[in-house]
Amino acid sequence: MLVTRDVRVGGPPPDPPGTATSTPAELLFDDFYHAHFRGLVVQLTAYTGDRGQAQELVQEAFCRAYARWDRLAGYQDPLAWVRKVAWNLGHNRWRRLRTAQLWLLRQRETHVAEPSPDRVAVDAALAKLPPKQRRAVVLHYLADLTVAEIAAQEQVAEGTVKSWLHRGRTALATHLRDTNEEVRDV
């Protein structure tokens, strides 16, 4: 098995062969880790733009490599496997962040202008009407249904709908006139 190793920068030199207190597989992984960690961090920093995130990604890739080290040590280039895992982790993290940001954008609170005083007065006046008159007025003036369509929907004669509309308009006019007088008195 051939494991390439770069010169360590700032780290202690590896133990001479035969003096290690740990098993040979652990020593090989330690050497492999120390030889390649910084180079991968530099690559992932350039990819992600964040050194801390790059260090986390490379560390996670090495953790996954350590769990499979018996098999990876037999690969011709275990560094390629670790690099690919680190890059995939970076790409997956970016994709999750993008999905989360898109979700947050859809969850933004939209501010709607408050209703005008006229709208509040009309809503209050409509609330005072009997249910059948209110339904006829809303269907005719807001839903743009004809008298015949309202009669068919409510299963009553057209004359009944005309009566509801007349009474509803009269009551609305009274309620709205009362509201305007109250506003003037203030």
N, C-alpha and C positions, 0 to 999 in steps of 0.2 A: 504494500500500500504506500502510495506517495502522496503526502500532504505538503503543499507548498506553504512557505511561511515568509512573510515580510519581516524586516527588522523592526523590533519593538521600539516605540518612541516613548520615553519617560517611564517605562515599566522595568521591573527587575528582570534580569536574564533568566532564561529557563534553567531548571536544575540539570546538571550533567546526567547523561544516561546512566541508569543503574543506581542512582542515589535517591530516586523519588520514593516517597512514602506512600503514594497512592497507586492505584492500579494503572497499567499502561494506557487503557482507553481514556481514563480521566485526564491523564497527562497530555495525551494527544489532543483532546478537546480543548484543554486549557491553552495549549500552545496555539492551536487553530484560532481560538477566540481572541487571544491577545494579538495575534498576527493580523487579523482581518477586521476587527471591530471598528477601529478608527476610519479605515478606508471606506467601509460601508456607510458609516455615519456621514462622511463627507458627501458621498453619492446621494444619500437620501435627504440630506440637508438641501442640496441643490434641487432635488425633486419637489420637496414639500415646502421649502422656504422657511422652515422652523427647525432649529437645531435640537430643541428639546423633544419635539415630536419624532424627529429622525432617530434620536437615541432610543426612544421607547420602541420604535418599530424594529430597529436592528436588535435590540435586546430581546424582544419577543421572538424574532426569527431565530436567534441563537438559542433561546429556551426550547423552541420546537425542535431545533437541530439536536440539542442535547438529549431530548427524549428519544430520538431515533439515531443516536450517534453510532450504535453498533452497525446499523445498516449503512448510514451515510459515510462512515469512515472507509467503506469499501468502494465508494463512488470514485470515479476518475477525477472529478472536480466538485468536492462538497461545497466549495465556496459559491459555485453557480447556484446550487440548491438554496443556500442561505440567502443569497442576493435576490433570487426570484421570490422567495417567501417574503422577504422584507418589502420588496416593491409591491407585491400583491396586497400585503397588509396596508401599505400606504394608499394604494388605489382604493381598496375597500373602505378605508377610513374616510377618504375624500368623498366617495360615493354616498356613504351614510350621512356625512355632514351636509352634502348638497340636498339629499332627500329631506333631512330635518329642516334645513333652511326653507325649502319650498313649502313644507307643511306649515312652518311658522308664518310664512307670508300669507298663506290662506287663512290662518287663524287670527290675523290682525283685527283688532276692534275697529269697526268703521263708525265714524261719528256722523250722525244724521242731525240735520238742523232741527231745532225744536219746532213744534207746530205753531202756526201763527194764531193770534187771538181769534181770528175769524173761524179757523178750523176747530179750535177748542169750543167755541160757541155753537157751531153746527153739530159737533159730536154730542155736546150736552143736550141740545134741543132734540136730536134724534133719539137719545136715550130716554127722553120723556114721552115719546110716542108709544101707543100700544103696539105690540109685536107685529100684528098683521099690517098696520099702516106703515110702520118702519120698514118692514120687508118690501112692501110695494114701492115705497119711495126710493129705497136703495136700489132695487132691481131696475126701476125705470130710469133713474137719473145717474146712477153710478155704473150699472151693468149695461145700460143702453138697451134694455129689453122693451119691446112694444107691449101695449096693453093686452093684446091677444096672447103673446108669449108668456106673460105673467099669469094670465088666466089659465093657460094650459098647464103651467108648472104648479100653480096652487090648486088646480082642479076646482075652479069657481067660475062663475059667469063673468063676462067682460064688464058688465055693469057694476059688479061688486068691486072689481079692481079699480074702476073709475071712481067709485065712491071712496075707496081707501085712499087713493091718490089725492082726491079733493080734500078730504078730512085731514090727511097728513100734511098737505101744503098749508092749509089754514092753521093747523096747530103749530107747525114750524114757524110760520110768520109771526104768530103770537109770541112764541117762546123767544125768537130772535129779537123781536121788538122790545120785549121785556129786558133782555140781556143788554141791548144798546142803551136803554134808559138807565139801567143800573150803572153802566160804564160812565154815562154822562154825569150821574149824580156824584160820582167819586171825585 
